[in-house]
Amino acid sequence: MIQTRKQQTTNHNSVLPLVAGSALMLAVLASQGQANPAASGAKRRIFAQVLVESTVAKHAELAGLELATTPPDGHDCTTIAATDVKEMGDKCDKGELAVMKTGKPTVEKEGDGYDVTLPLHVSGKTIGIIGMDFKLDQKESGLVDRASVIAKEVEDQIPAKSKLFEAAQ
């Protein structure tokens, strides 16, 4: 079919709004993080995060909680779940690594409370650390004992290290 120049111009003019509309829709979806389905899947919640959130919800004395271990595809101990999302992905510091190595918990008094770090065990093996931020109104004496009870609650819900990285239900 041979089109006249007028028909070609009309077809061209009707395609432009369609292309512009499609580009606008992609820009809107990208700004909402939905243009790339793989990107939205990258922020999926894992079991470890749900465990952190449910534990803090049960314990009013906690201001925060984090779990750190070596991810299946990683080489370094990193924070895999935390109440403070800015801590996600942070490498374990020397103090945390020392807790893992020695098995001895630490207590640090900070301006807004106490930071208690204990080894995280699964099936009797140390796999990482569990860090708890206790509110300042808590008494320092007995903090390690209280933290140990909470850590045991958390550990009892982890049948295997791999469970920590499974998609949350």
DSSP file with accessible surface (Angstrom, degrees, kcal/mol):
  #  RESIDUE AA STRUCTURE BP1 BP2  ACC     N-H-->O    O-->H-N    N-H-->O    O-->H-N    TCO  KAPPA ALPHA  PHI   PSI    X-CA   Y-CA   Z-CA
    1    1 A M              0   0  204      0, 0.0     2,-0.5     0, 0.0     0, 0.0   0.000 360.0 360.0 360.0 129.2    0.0    0.0    0.0
    2    2 A I        -     0   0  165      0, 0.0     2,-0.4     0, 0.0     0, 0.0  -0.812 360.0-154.7 -98.5 127.0    1.4    3.3   -1.0
    3    3 A Q        -     0   0   71     -2,-0.5     2,-0.1     1,-0.0     0, 0.0  -0.808  13.0-125.2-103.0 144.9    0.7    6.2    1.4
    4    4 A T     >  -     0   0   81     -2,-0.4     4,-2.4     1,-0.1     5,-0.2  -0.370  31.5-106.1 -76.7 165.0    0.6    9.8    0.4
    5    5 A R  H  > S+     0   0  196      1,-0.2     4,-2.3     2,-0.2     5,-0.2   0.889 122.5  54.7 -60.4 -35.7    2.8   12.3    2.2
    6    6 A K  H  > S+     0   0  164      1,-0.2     4,-2.3     2,-0.2    -1,-0.2   0.918 108.5  47.7 -66.0 -41.1   -0.2   13.6    4.1
    7    7 A Q  H  > S+     0   0   88      2,-0.2     4,-2.6     1,-0.2    -1,-0.2   0.901 111.2  51.1 -66.5 -39.4   -1.1   10.1    5.3
    8    8 A Q  H  X S+     0   0   93     -4,-2.4     4,-2.6     2,-0.2    -2,-0.2   0.918 111.0  48.3 -63.2 -42.4    2.5    9.5    6.4
    9    9 A T  H  X S+     0   0   70     -4,-2.3     4,-2.7     2,-0.2    -2,-0.2   0.924 111.7  49.8 -64.6 -41.4    2.5   12.7    8.4
   10   10 A T  H  X S+     0   0   82     -4,-2.3     4,-1.7     2,-0.2    -2,-0.2   0.935 112.6  46.8 -63.4 -45.0   -0.9   11.8   10.0
   11   11 A N  H  X S+     0   0   71     -4,-2.6     4,-1.4     2,-0.2    -1,-0.2   0.918 113.0  49.7 -62.2 -43.7    0.4    8.4   11.0
   12   12 A H  H  X S+     0   0  114     -4,-2.6     4,-1.7     1,-0.2     3,-0.3   0.921 110.2  50.4 -61.6 -43.6    3.6    9.9   12.4
   13   13 A N  H  < S+     0   0   89     -4,-2.7    -1,-0.2     1,-0.2    -2,-0.2   0.816 109.7  50.5 -67.3 -29.7    1.7   12.5   14.4
   14   14 A S  H  X S+     0   0   74     -4,-1.7     4,-0.7    -5,-0.2    -1,-0.2   0.761 109.1  51.7 -80.8 -21.7   -0.6    9.8   15.9
   15   15 A V  H  X S+     0   0   73     -4,-1.4     4,-2.5    -3,-0.3     5,-0.2   0.849  97.0  68.2 -80.8 -33.8    2.4    7.6   17.0
   16   16 A L  H  X S+     0   0   90     -4,-1.7     4,-2.9     1,-0.2     5,-0.3   0.916  99.2  47.4 -55.8 -48.8    4.2   10.5   18.8
   17   17 A P  H  > S+     0   0   84      0, 0.0     4,-2.7     0, 0.0    -1,-0.2   0.899 111.9  52.3 -61.6 -35.3    1.7   10.8   21.6
   18   18 A L  H  X S+     0   0  121     -4,-0.7     4,-2.3     2,-0.2    -2,-0.2   0.943 112.3  44.3 -64.2 -45.3    1.7    7.0   22.1
   19   19 A V  H  X S+     0   0   86     -4,-2.5     4,-2.5     2,-0.2     5,-0.2   0.935 114.9  48.7 -65.1 -44.6    5.5    7.0   22.3
   20   20 A A  H  X S+     0   0   60     -4,-2.9     4,-2.4    -5,-0.2    -2,-0.2   0.917 111.4  50.0 -63.0 -41.8    5.6   10.0   24.6
   21   21 A G  H  X S+     0   0   39     -4,-2.7     4,-2.5    -5,-0.3    -1,-0.2   0.907 110.6  49.8 -63.5 -41.3    2.9    8.4   26.8
   22   22 A S  H  X S+     0   0   65     -4,-2.3     4,-2.4     2,-0.2    -2,-0.2   0.916 110.8  49.4 -63.8 -42.2    4.8    5.2   27.1
   23   23 A A  H  X S+     0   0   59     -4,-2.5     4,-2.2     2,-0.2    -2,-0.2   0.913 111.3  49.7 -63.7 -40.6    8.0    7.0   28.0
   24   24 A L  H  X S+     0   0  119     -4,-2.4     4,-2.4     2,-0.2    -2,-0.2   0.928 109.7  50.8 -64.3 -43.3    6.1    8.9   30.7
   25   25 A M  H  X S+     0   0  114     -4,-2.5     4,-2.7     1,-0.2     5,-0.2   0.923 110.1  49.8 -62.1 -42.6    4.6    5.7   32.1
   26   26 A L  H  X S+     0   0  109     -4,-2.4     4,-2.6     1,-0.2    -1,-0.2   0.905 109.8  51.5 -62.3 -39.9    8.1    4.1   32.3
   27   27 A A  H  X S+     0   0   59     -4,-2.2     4,-2.2     2,-0.2    -2,-0.2   0.920 110.9  47.7 -64.4 -41.6    9.4    7.1   34.1
   28   28 A V  H  X S+     0   0   59     -4,-2.4     4,-1.3     2,-0.2    -2,-0.2   0.946 113.5  47.2 -64.3 -47.3    6.6    7.0   36.6
   29   29 A L  H  <>S+     0   0   51     -4,-2.7     5,-3.0     1,-0.2     6,-0.8   0.910 111.2  51.9 -62.2 -39.6    7.1    3.3   37.2
   30   30 A A  H ><5S+     0   0   61     -4,-2.6     3,-1.4     4,-0.2    -1,-0.2   0.910 106.3  53.6 -64.4 -39.0   10.8    3.7   37.6
   31   31 A S  H 3<5S+     0   0   98     -4,-2.2    -1,-0.2     1,-0.3    -2,-0.2   0.802 110.5  47.7 -67.6 -23.4   10.4    6.5   40.1
   32   32 A Q  T 3<5S-     0   0  114     -4,-1.3    -1,-0.3    -3,-0.3    -2,-0.2   0.401 117.1-115.3 -93.6   0.3    8.2    4.1   42.1
   33   33 A G  T < 5S+     0   0   41     -3,-1.4    -3,-0.2    -4,-0.3    -2,-0.1   0.744  90.0 105.5  75.6  22.2   10.8    1.3   41.8
   34   34 A Q      < +     0   0  116     -5,-3.0    -4,-0.2    -6,-0.2    -5,-0.1   0.454  48.2  84.6-114.3  -1.6    8.4   -0.9   39.7
   35   35 A A  S    S+     0   0   43     -6,-0.8    -5,-0.1     1,-0.2     3,-0.1   0.839  93.5  48.6 -71.0 -30.0    9.8   -0.6   36.2
   36   36 A N    >>  -     0   0   88     -7,-0.2     4,-1.6     1,-0.2     3,-0.7  -0.898  69.3-164.5-113.7 104.6   12.3   -3.3   36.8
   37   37 A P  H 3> S+     0   0  100      0, 0.0     4,-1.6     0, 0.0    -1,-0.2   0.858  91.2  56.7 -57.8 -32.8   10.6   -6.4   38.4
   38   38 A A  H 3> S+     0   0   74      1,-0.2     4,-1.2     2,-0.2    -2,-0.0   0.886 103.1  54.9 -66.0 -35.4   14.1   -7.7   39.4
   39   39 A A  H <> S+     0   0   47     -3,-0.7     4,-0.5     1,-0.2     3,-0.4   0.915 107.3  48.4 -66.5 -40.1   14.8   -4.6   41.3
   40   40 A S  H >< S+     0   0   65     -4,-1.6     3,-0.9     1,-0.2    -1,-0.2   0.863 109.0  54.6 -70.0 -29.9   11.7   -4.8   43.4
   41   41 A G  H >< S+     0   0   39     -4,-1.6     3,-1.4     1,-0.2    -1,-0.2   0.780  95.4  68.6 -69.8 -24.6   12.5   -8.5   44.1
   42   42 A A  H 3< S+     0   0   83     -4,-1.2    -1,-0.2    -3,-0.4    -2,-0.2   0.756  96.5  53.9 -67.6 -22.1   15.9   -7.4   45.4
   43   43 A K  T << S+     0   0  184     -3,-0.9    -1,-0.3    -4,-0.5    -2,-0.1   0.074  79.0 142.5-101.1  26.0   14.3   -5.8   48.4
   44   44 A R    <   -     0   0  140     -3,-1.4     2,-0.3     1,-0.1    -3,-0.1  -0.298  55.3-111.1 -66.1 149.8   12.4   -8.9   49.5
   45   45 A R        -     0   0  117    123,-0.1   123,-3.0     4,-0.0     2,-0.2  -0.665  31.5-151.0 -83.8 138.7   12.0   -9.5   53.2
   46   46 A I  B >>  -A  167   0A  27     -2,-0.3     4,-1.7   121,-0.3     3,-0.7  -0.661  28.1-106.4-106.7 163.1   13.9  -12.4   54.6
   47   47 A F  H 3> S+     0   0   37    119,-2.7     4,-2.6   116,-0.4     5,-0.2   0.870 117.3  60.3 -54.0 -40.9   13.1  -14.6   57.6
   48   48 A A  H 3> S+     0   0    0    116,-2.1     4,-2.3     1,-0.2    -1,-0.2   0.894 104.5  49.3 -58.1 -40.3   15.9  -13.0   59.6
   49   49 A Q  H <> S+     0   0   17     -3,-0.7     4,-2.5   115,-0.3    -1,-0.2   0.917 110.9  48.6 -67.4 -42.1   14.2   -9.5   59.3
   50   50 A V  H  X S+     0   0   44     -4,-1.7     4,-2.8     2,-0.2     5,-0.3   0.914 110.6  52.7 -63.1 -39.0   10.8  -10.8   60.4
   51   51 A L  H  X S+     0   0    2     -4,-2.6     4,-2.2     2,-0.2    -2,-0.2   0.925 109.7  48.1 -62.6 -43.8   12.5  -12.5   63.3
   52   52 A V  H  X S+     0   0    0     -4,-2.3     4,-2.4     2,-0.2     5,-0.2   0.949 113.9  46.5 -61.1 -49.7   14.2   -9.3   64.4
   53   53 A E  H  X S+     0   0   75     -4,-2.5     4,-2.0     1,-0.2    -2,-0.2   0.911 113.6  46.9 -63.4 -42.6   10.9   -7.3   64.1
   54   54 A S  H  X S+     0   0   42     -4,-2.8     4,-1.3     2,-0.2    -1,-0.2   0.876 111.8  51.9 -69.9 -34.0    8.8   -9.9   66.0
   55   55 A T  H  X S+     0   0    0     -4,-2.2     4,-0.9    -5,-0.3     3,-0.4   0.936 110.4  46.8 -67.6 -44.8   11.4  -10.2   68.7
   56   56 A V  H >< S+     0   0   32     -4,-2.4     3,-0.7     1,-0.2     6,-0.3   0.897 108.8  56.4 -64.6 -36.6   11.6   -6.4   69.3
   57   57 A A  H 3< S+     0   0   87     -4,-2.0    -1,-0.2     1,-0.2    -2,-0.2   0.830 108.9  47.2 -64.4 -30.1    7.7   -6.2   69.3
   58   58 A K  H 3< S+     0   0  120     -4,-1.3     2,-0.6    -3,-0.4    -1,-0.2   0.635 108.3  59.1 -83.6 -17.5    7.6   -8.8   72.1
   59   59 A H    X<  -     0   0   24     -4,-0.9     3,-1.9    -3,-0.7    -1,-0.2  -0.839  56.4-175.7-123.7  98.2   10.3   -7.1   74.3
   60   60 A A  T 3  S+     0   0   77     -2,-0.6    -1,-0.1     1,-0.3    75,-0.1   0.737  82.8  67.6 -63.7 -22.2    9.5   -3.6   75.4
   61   61 A E  T 3  S+     0   0   45     73,-0.1    74,-2.3     2,-0.0     2,-0.4   0.649  85.9  87.9 -74.2 -12.1   13.0   -3.3   77.0
   62   62 A L  E <   +B  134   0B   5     -3,-1.9    72,-0.2    -6,-0.3     3,-0.1  -0.737  47.2 179.9 -92.3 132.9   14.6   -3.4   73.6
   63   63 A A  E    S-     0   0B  61     70,-3.9     2,-0.3    -2,-0.4    71,-0.2   0.631  74.7  -7.5 -95.5 -21.9   15.2   -0.3   71.5
   64   64 A G  E     -B  133   0B   1     69,-1.4    69,-2.6     2,-0.0    -1,-0.3  -0.989  55.6-161.5-167.6 164.6   16.8   -2.3   68.7
   65   65 A L  E     -B  132   0B   3     -2,-0.3    18,-1.9    67,-0.2     2,-0.3  -0.986   7.8-176.3-153.4 144.2   18.1   -5.6   67.5
   66   66 A E  E     -BC 131  82B  22     65,-2.3    65,-2.5    -2,-0.3     2,-0.4  -0.995  12.5-154.0-144.1 150.2   20.4   -6.9   64.8
   67   67 A L  E     -BC 130  81B   1     14,-2.6    13,-2.4    -2,-0.3    14,-1.5  -0.986  15.9-175.5-120.1 134.4   21.6  -10.2   63.4
   68   68 A A  E     +BC 129  79B   0     61,-2.4    61,-2.2    -2,-0.4     2,-0.3  -0.995  17.8 133.4-133.2 139.0   24.9  -10.5   61.6
   69   69 A T  E     -BC 128  78B   0      9,-2.1     9,-2.5    -2,-0.4    59,-0.2  -0.937  60.3 -74.2-162.8 177.6   26.5  -13.5   59.9
   70   70 A T        -     0   0   37     57,-0.7     7,-0.2    -2,-0.3    -2,-0.0  -0.782  50.5-129.4 -87.3 118.3   28.2  -14.4   56.7
   71   71 A P    >   -     0   0   24      0, 0.0     3,-2.1     0, 0.0    91,-0.1  -0.253  25.1-106.7 -62.4 156.3   25.7  -14.6   53.8
   72   72 A P  T 3  S+     0   0  103      0, 0.0    -2,-0.0     0, 0.0    90,-0.0   0.840 121.7  38.0 -54.7 -34.5   25.7  -17.7   51.6
   73   73 A D  T 3  S+     0   0  145      2,-0.0     2,-0.2     0, 0.0    -3,-0.0   0.205 109.3  83.5-101.9  15.6   27.4  -15.8   48.8
   74   74 A G    <   -     0   0   26     -3,-2.1    -4,-0.1     1,-0.1     3,-0.1  -0.613  58.2-154.5-117.3 174.9   29.7  -13.7   50.9
   75   75 A H  S    S+     0   0  175     -2,-0.2     2,-0.3     1,-0.1    -1,-0.1   0.520  75.2  64.2-120.1 -17.5   33.0  -13.9   52.7
   76   76 A D  S    S-     0   0   80     -7,-0.1     2,-0.3    -5,-0.0    -7,-0.1  -0.864  85.8-106.9-116.1 148.5   32.6  -11.3   55.5
   77   77 A a        +     0   0   11     -2,-0.3    15,-2.8    -7,-0.2     2,-0.3  -0.550  50.9 170.6 -67.8 125.6   30.3  -11.2   58.5
   78   78 A T  E     -CD  69  91B  26     -9,-2.5    -9,-2.1    -2,-0.3     2,-0.5  -0.958  42.6 -93.0-137.8 158.7   27.6   -8.5   57.8
   79   79 A T  E     +C   68   0B   4     11,-2.5    10,-2.8     8,-0.3   -11,-0.3  -0.590  40.1 174.1 -71.7 121.5   24.4   -7.3   59.3
   80   80 A I  E     +     0   0B  14    -13,-2.4     2,-0.3    -2,-0.5   -31,-0.2   0.594  66.5  19.3-105.0 -17.2   21.6   -9.2   57.6
   81   81 A A  E     +C   67   0B   0    -14,-1.5   -14,-2.6   -33,-0.1    -1,-0.3  -0.972  68.6 154.3-153.8 139.4   18.6   -8.0   59.6
   82   82 A A  E     -C   66   0B   0     -2,-0.3   -16,-0.2   -16,-0.2   -29,-0.1  -0.986  49.0-125.9-162.4 154.4   18.2   -5.0   61.9
   83   83 A T  S    S+     0   0   57    -18,-1.9     2,-0.8    -2,-0.3   -17,-0.1   0.802 108.2  61.0 -72.4 -27.9   15.6   -2.6   63.3
   84   84 A D  S >  S-     0   0   60    -19,-0.3     3,-2.3     1,-0.1     4,-0.4  -0.866  75.6-160.9-100.5 104.2   17.7    0.2   61.9
   85   85 A V  G >  S+     0   0  107     -2,-0.8     3,-1.2     1,-0.3    -1,-0.1   0.733  85.4  71.0 -61.0 -20.9   17.7   -0.3   58.2
   86   86 A K  G 3  S+     0   0  170      1,-0.3    -1,-0.3    -3,-0.1    -3,-0.0   0.730  93.4  57.6 -66.8 -20.1   20.8    1.9   57.8
   87   87 A E  G X  S+     0   0   47     -3,-2.3     3,-2.2     2,-0.1    -8,-0.3   0.615  78.3 116.5 -83.9 -13.5   22.8   -0.9   59.5
   88   88 A M  T <  S+     0   0   73     -3,-1.2    -8,-0.2    -4,-0.4     3,-0.1  -0.333  82.4  14.7 -59.9 130.2   21.9   -3.5   56.9
   89   89 A G  T 3  S+     0   0   49    -10,-2.8    -1,-0.3     1,-0.3     2,-0.1   0.347  88.5 143.9  88.0  -6.9   25.0   -4.7   55.1
   90   90 A D    <   -     0   0   82     -3,-2.2   -11,-2.5   -11,-0.1    -1,-0.3  -0.440  52.9-117.8 -65.7 138.0   27.4   -3.2   57.6
   91   91 A K  B     -D   78   0B 138    -13,-0.2   -13,-0.3    -2,-0.1    -1,-0.1  -0.476  34.8 -97.5 -72.7 147.3   30.5   -5.4   58.1
   92   92 A a        -     0   0   14    -15,-2.8    -1,-0.1    -2,-0.2   -15,-0.1  -0.410  41.9-133.9 -63.1 137.1   31.0   -6.8   61.6
   93   93 A D     >  -     0   0   90     -2,-0.1     4,-2.6     1,-0.1     5,-0.2  -0.297  29.5 -91.5 -86.8 178.0   33.5   -4.7   63.5
   94   94 A K  H  > S+     0   0  186      1,-0.2     4,-2.3     2,-0.2     5,-0.1   0.875 125.6  53.0 -58.7 -40.1   36.4   -6.0   65.6
   95   95 A G  H  > S+     0   0   36      2,-0.2     4,-1.9     1,-0.2    -1,-0.2   0.914 110.4  46.4 -63.1 -42.9   34.3   -6.2   68.8
   96   96 A E  H  > S+     0   0   22      2,-0.2     4,-2.1     1,-0.2    -2,-0.2   0.916 112.2  50.4 -66.4 -41.8   31.6   -8.2   67.1
   97   97 A L  H  X S+     0   0   81     -4,-2.6     4,-2.4     1,-0.2    -1,-0.2   0.882 108.2  54.0 -63.8 -35.7   34.2  -10.6   65.6
   98   98 A A  H  X S+     0   0   46     -4,-2.3     4,-3.2    -5,-0.2     5,-0.4   0.899 106.0  52.2 -65.3 -39.8   35.8  -11.0   69.0
   99   99 A V  H  X S+     0   0    1     -4,-1.9     4,-2.3     1,-0.2    -1,-0.2   0.918 110.9  48.1 -61.5 -42.2   32.4  -12.0   70.5
  100  100 A M  H  < S+     0   0   45     -4,-2.1    -2,-0.2     2,-0.2    -1,-0.2   0.915 116.3  43.5 -63.0 -42.7   32.1  -14.6   67.7
  101  101 A K  H  < S+     0   0  187     -4,-2.4    -2,-0.2     1,-0.2    -1,-0.2   0.924 125.6  29.7 -71.8 -44.9   35.6  -15.9   68.3
  102  102 A T  H  < S-     0   0   84     -4,-3.2    -3,-0.2    -5,-0.2    -2,-0.2   0.728  91.7-135.7 -89.8 -24.4   35.6  -16.0   72.1
  103  103 A G     <  +     0   0   34     -4,-2.3    -4,-0.1    -5,-0.4    -3,-0.1   0.504  61.8 131.5  79.2   4.2   31.9  -16.6   72.7
  104  104 A K        -     0   0  149     -6,-0.4    -1,-0.3    -5,-0.1    -2,-0.2  -0.796  54.3-131.0 -95.9 126.3   32.0  -14.0   75.4
  105  105 A P        -     0   0   51      0, 0.0     2,-0.3     0, 0.0    13,-0.2  -0.260  17.7-146.1 -69.5 158.3   29.2  -11.3   75.4
  106  106 A T  E     -E  117   0B  48     11,-2.1    11,-2.2     2,-0.0     2,-0.4  -0.936   7.1-159.8-124.7 151.0   30.0   -7.6   75.6
  107  107 A V  E     -E  116   0B  48     -2,-0.3     2,-0.4     9,-0.2     9,-0.2  -0.998  10.2-177.2-129.2 125.7   28.0   -4.8   77.2
  108  108 A E  E     -E  115   0B  96      7,-2.4     7,-3.1    -2,-0.4     2,-0.5  -0.992  20.7-138.3-123.9 129.8   28.7   -1.2   76.3
  109  109 A K  E     -E  114   0B 136     -2,-0.4     2,-0.2     5,-0.2     5,-0.2  -0.748  29.1-179.5 -85.2 128.5   26.9    1.8   77.9
  110  110 A E  E >   -E  113   0B  75      3,-3.7     3,-1.0    -2,-0.5    -2,-0.0  -0.720  43.6 -94.4-119.7 172.9   25.9    4.4   75.3
  111  111 A G  T 3  S+     0   0   77      1,-0.2     3,-0.1    -2,-0.2    -2,-0.0   0.825 123.9  33.2 -57.9 -34.1   24.2    7.7   75.6
  112  112 A D  T 3  S-     0   0  123      1,-0.1    24,-0.9    23,-0.0     2,-0.3   0.317 129.8 -54.5-109.5   8.1   20.8    6.3   74.9
  113  113 A G  E <  S-EF 110 135B   2     -3,-1.0    -3,-3.7    22,-0.2     2,-0.4  -0.999  72.8 -44.5 157.8-153.6   21.1    2.8   76.5
  114  114 A Y  E     -EF 109 134B  19     20,-2.3    20,-3.1    -2,-0.3     2,-0.6  -0.955  34.1-149.3-121.4 135.1   23.2   -0.3   76.6
  115  115 A D  E     -EF 108 133B  30     -7,-3.1    -7,-2.4    -2,-0.4     2,-0.5  -0.909  18.1-173.6-104.0 115.0   24.5   -2.3   73.6
  116  116 A V  E     -EF 107 132B   0     16,-3.1    16,-3.2    -2,-0.6     2,-0.5  -0.947   1.9-169.7-112.8 127.0   24.8   -6.0   74.4
  117  117 A T  E     +EF 106 131B   4    -11,-2.2   -11,-2.1    -2,-0.5    14,-0.2  -0.972   9.7 171.5-120.2 127.6   26.4   -8.3   71.8
  118  118 A L  E     - F   0 130B   9     12,-2.5    12,-2.7    -2,-0.5   -18,-0.1  -0.913  39.5 -94.6-128.0 158.1   26.2  -12.1   72.1
  119  119 A P  E     - F   0 129B   9      0, 0.0     2,-0.6     0, 0.0    10,-0.3  -0.427  36.4-131.8 -68.7 146.9   27.3  -14.9   69.8
  120  120 A L  E     - F   0 128B   1      8,-2.9     7,-3.2   -52,-0.2     8,-1.2  -0.922  26.1-163.3-102.7 122.9   24.4  -16.2   67.6
  121  121 A H  E     - F   0 126B  61     -2,-0.6     2,-0.4     5,-0.2     5,-0.2  -0.872  16.8-178.5-111.7 143.0   24.2  -20.0   67.7
  122  122 A V  E >  S- F   0 125B  10      3,-2.5     3,-2.0    -2,-0.4    39,-0.1  -0.988  81.2 -11.1-136.1 124.7   22.5  -22.5   65.3
  123  123 A S  T 3  S-     0   0  114     -2,-0.4     3,-0.1    35,-0.3    -1,-0.1   0.869 130.1 -55.5  54.1  39.4   22.6  -26.2   66.1
  124  124 A G  T 3  S+     0   0   75      1,-0.2     2,-0.4     0, 0.0    -1,-0.3   0.441 115.8 112.6  79.2   0.1   25.3  -25.5   68.8
  125  125 A K  E <  S- F   0 122B 150     -3,-2.0    -3,-2.5     2,-0.0     2,-0.5  -0.868  71.2-120.6-109.9 137.0   27.6  -23.7   66.3
  126  126 A T  E     + F   0 121B  50     -2,-0.4    -5,-0.2    -5,-0.2     3,-0.1  -0.640  38.7 164.3 -74.3 121.7   28.4  -20.0   66.4
  127  127 A I  E     -     0   0B  18     -7,-3.2   -57,-0.7    -2,-0.5     2,-0.3   0.462  59.7 -47.1-115.8  -7.7   27.3  -18.5   63.1
  128  128 A G  E     -BF  69 120B   0     -8,-1.2    -8,-2.9   -59,-0.2     2,-0.3  -0.939  69.2 -64.3 173.4-150.3   27.3  -14.8   63.9
  129  129 A I  E     -BF  68 119B   0    -61,-2.2   -61,-2.4   -10,-0.3     2,-0.5  -0.924  20.2-149.2-131.6 157.1   26.2  -12.3   66.4
  130  130 A I  E     -BF  67 118B   0    -12,-2.7   -12,-2.5    -2,-0.3     2,-0.5  -0.998  19.1-162.7-123.3 121.4   23.0  -10.9   67.9
  131  131 A G  E     -BF  66 117B   4    -65,-2.5   -65,-2.3    -2,-0.5     2,-0.4  -0.927   5.2-169.9-108.8 130.9   23.2   -7.3   69.0
  132  132 A M  E     -BF  65 116B   0    -16,-3.2   -16,-3.1    -2,-0.5     2,-0.7  -0.977  13.9-152.7-123.5 134.7   20.6   -5.9   71.3
  133  133 A D  E     -BF  64 115B  45    -69,-2.6   -70,-3.9    -2,-0.4   -69,-1.4  -0.928  17.5-161.4-104.5 109.9   20.1   -2.3   72.2
  134  134 A F  E     -BF  62 114B   1    -20,-3.1   -20,-2.3    -2,-0.7   -72,-0.2  -0.751  25.7-106.2 -90.5 142.4   18.5   -2.0   75.7
  135  135 A K  E >   - F   0 113B  86    -74,-2.3     3,-1.9    -2,-0.4   -22,-0.2  -0.234  29.1-112.2 -65.1 153.3   16.8    1.2   76.7
  136  136 A L  T 3  S+     0   0   87    -24,-0.9   -23,-0.1     1,-0.3    -1,-0.1   0.763 111.6  69.9 -60.8 -25.9   18.6    3.4   79.2
  137  137 A D  T 3  S+     0   0  125      2,-0.1    -1,-0.3   -76,-0.1     2,-0.2   0.534  80.4  98.9 -74.7  -0.5   15.9    2.7   81.9
  138  138 A Q  S <  S-     0   0   43     -3,-1.9     2,-0.3   -77,-0.1     5,-0.0  -0.590  82.3-112.9 -83.7 147.1   17.2   -0.9   82.2
  139  139 A K        -     0   0  158     -2,-0.2    -2,-0.1     1,-0.1    -1,-0.1  -0.615  15.9-139.2 -80.1 136.8   19.6   -1.8   85.0
  140  140 A E  S >  S+     0   0  100     -2,-0.3     3,-1.9     2,-0.1     4,-0.3   0.882  82.9  84.6 -64.6 -38.0   23.1   -2.7   83.8
  141  141 A S  T 3  S+     0   0   94      1,-0.3    -2,-0.1     2,-0.1     0, 0.0  -0.454 101.4  15.9 -67.8 132.2   23.4   -5.6   86.2
  142  142 A G  T 3> S+     0   0   33     -2,-0.2     4,-2.3     3,-0.0    -1,-0.3   0.457  86.7 122.5  86.6   0.4   21.8   -8.7   84.8
  143  143 A L  H <> S+     0   0    1     -3,-1.9     4,-3.0     1,-0.2     5,-0.2   0.905  73.4  51.7 -60.9 -42.3   21.7   -7.3   81.2
  144  144 A V  H  > S+     0   0   47     -4,-0.3     4,-2.6     1,-0.2    -1,-0.2   0.915 110.0  49.9 -63.3 -38.8   23.7  -10.2   79.8
  145  145 A D  H  > S+     0   0  118      2,-0.2     4,-1.8     1,-0.2    -1,-0.2   0.933 113.1  45.4 -64.7 -44.2   21.3  -12.7   81.5
  146  146 A R  H  X S+     0   0   78     -4,-2.3     4,-1.9     1,-0.2    -2,-0.2   0.914 114.2  49.2 -64.6 -41.5   18.3  -10.9   80.0
  147  147 A A  H  X S+     0   0    0     -4,-3.0     4,-3.0     1,-0.2    -2,-0.2   0.887 107.4  55.4 -65.2 -36.2   19.9  -10.7   76.6
  148  148 A S  H  X S+     0   0   49     -4,-2.6     4,-2.3    -5,-0.2    -1,-0.2   0.882 106.2  51.1 -64.6 -37.5   20.8  -14.4   76.8
  149  149 A V  H  X S+     0   0   91     -4,-1.8     4,-2.0     2,-0.2    -1,-0.2   0.930 113.1  45.1 -64.8 -44.3   17.2  -15.3   77.3
  150  150 A I  H  X S+     0   0    2     -4,-1.9     4,-2.2     2,-0.2    -2,-0.2   0.923 111.5  52.8 -66.2 -42.6   16.1  -13.2   74.3
  151  151 A A  H  X S+     0   0    4     -4,-3.0     4,-3.2     1,-0.2    -1,-0.2   0.911 107.8  51.6 -59.5 -40.3   19.0  -14.7   72.2
  152  152 A K  H  X S+     0   0  112     -4,-2.3     4,-2.6     1,-0.2    -1,-0.2   0.908 107.0  53.4 -64.2 -40.6   17.8  -18.2   73.1
  153  153 A E  H  < S+     0   0   63     -4,-2.0     4,-0.4     2,-0.2    -1,-0.2   0.915 113.3  43.7 -57.2 -44.4   14.3  -17.3   72.0
  154  154 A V  H >< S+     0   0    1     -4,-2.2     3,-1.6     1,-0.2    -2,-0.2   0.952 113.4  49.8 -66.2 -50.0   15.7  -16.1   68.6
  155  155 A E  H >< S+     0   0   32     -4,-3.2     3,-1.9     1,-0.3    -2,-0.2   0.864 102.3  62.1 -60.2 -36.1   18.0  -19.1   68.2
  156  156 A D  T 3< S+     0   0  109     -4,-2.6    -1,-0.3     1,-0.3    -2,-0.2   0.688 101.2  54.3 -64.8 -16.7   15.2  -21.6   69.0
  157  157 A Q  T <  S+     0   0   72     -3,-1.6    -1,-0.3    -4,-0.4    -2,-0.2   0.397  92.7  80.2 -95.6   1.5   13.4  -20.3   65.9
  158  158 A I    <   +     0   0    7     -3,-1.9   -35,-0.3    -4,-0.2    -1,-0.1  -0.863  49.5 176.0-113.4  98.3   16.3  -20.9   63.5
  159  159 A P  S    S+     0   0   90      0, 0.0     2,-0.3     0, 0.0    -1,-0.2   0.811  75.1   0.3 -71.2 -28.2   16.5  -24.6   62.5
  160  160 A A  S >> S-     0   0   39      1,-0.1     3,-1.4   -38,-0.0     4,-0.6  -0.982  72.7-112.1-156.4 152.5   19.4  -23.9   60.1
  161  161 A K  G >4 S+     0   0   70     -2,-0.3     3,-1.4     1,-0.3     4,-0.5   0.880 115.1  62.6 -55.4 -39.1   21.5  -20.9   59.1
  162  162 A S  G >4 S+     0   0   77      1,-0.3     3,-1.2     2,-0.2     4,-0.4   0.809  90.1  68.7 -60.0 -26.9   20.0  -21.1   55.6
  163  163 A K  G X4 S+     0   0   51     -3,-1.4     3,-1.3     1,-0.3  -116,-0.4   0.855  88.1  65.9 -60.6 -33.7   16.6  -20.4   57.1
  164  164 A L  G << S+     0   0    0     -3,-1.4  -116,-2.1    -4,-0.6  -115,-0.3   0.809 104.1  44.7 -57.1 -31.1   17.7  -16.8   57.9
  165  165 A F  G <  S+     0   0   33     -3,-1.2    -1,-0.3    -4,-0.5    -2,-0.2   0.448  87.6 112.1 -97.8  -1.6   18.0  -16.0   54.2
  166  166 A E  S <  S-     0   0   86     -3,-1.3  -119,-2.7    -4,-0.4  -118,-0.2  -0.386  81.4 -91.2 -71.5 152.0   14.7  -17.5   53.1
  167  167 A A  B     -A   46   0A  55   -121,-0.2  -121,-0.3     1,-0.1    -1,-0.1  -0.342  47.5-109.7 -61.7 138.6   12.0  -15.3   51.8
  168  168 A A              0   0   31   -123,-3.0  -123,-0.1    -3,-0.1    -1,-0.1  -0.404 360.0 360.0 -70.3 148.0    9.6  -14.2   54.6
  169  169 A Q              0   0  222     -2,-0.1    -1,-0.1    -3,-0.1  -123,-0.0  -0.683 360.0 360.0 -98.8 360.0    6.1  -15.7   54.5
